[in-house]
Amino acid sequence: MNGVIECSRTGAGPLLASRGAITIGAINNTGAATPAYFWNGLIDQVSYVSRAKNSTEVLSDATLVAYYSFDTGL
């Protein structure tokens, strides 16, 4: 989440393209129409990139550029 690699793994083969549905916040590995396992939490931001990013791009995306607090007076 912070742009620093904590672990890595090499796959046994290439990533295969699929025409299946993309699930966000769920895992559908049962083949059923409805996913069976759901994320128990909140998702704040989602982005989809159609290619793998290199480590520089990942770090750049995860680095805070500016922070503005709008909580003053609350």
For each residue, the residues with C-beta under 8 A, 3 or more apart:
1: 62
2: 62
3: 58 59 60 61 62 63
4: 59
5: 8 55
6:
7:
8: 5
9:
10:
11: 14 15
12:
13: 16
14: 11
15: 11
16: 13
17:
18:
19:
20:
21: 28
22: 48
23: 26 27 28 35
24: 43 46
25: 38 39 43
26: 23 35 37 38 39
27: 23 35 36 37
28: 21 23 31 32 34 35 36 37
29: 36 37
30: 35 36
31: 28
32: 28 35 36
33:
34: 28
35: 23 26 27 28 30 32 38
36: 27 28 29 30 32
37: 26 27 28 29
38: 25 26 35
39: 25 26 43
40:
41:
42:
43: 24 25 39 46
44:
45:
46: 24 43
47:
48: 22
49: 53
50:
51:
52:
53: 49 57 58 61
54: 57 58
55: 5 58 59
56: 59 60
57: 53 54 60 61
58: 3 53 54 55 61 62
59: 3 4 55 56 62 63
60: 3 56 57 63
61: 3 53 57 58
62: 1 2 3 58 59
63: 3 59 60
64: 67
65:
66:
67: 64
68:
69: 72
70:
71: 74
72: 69
73:
74: 71
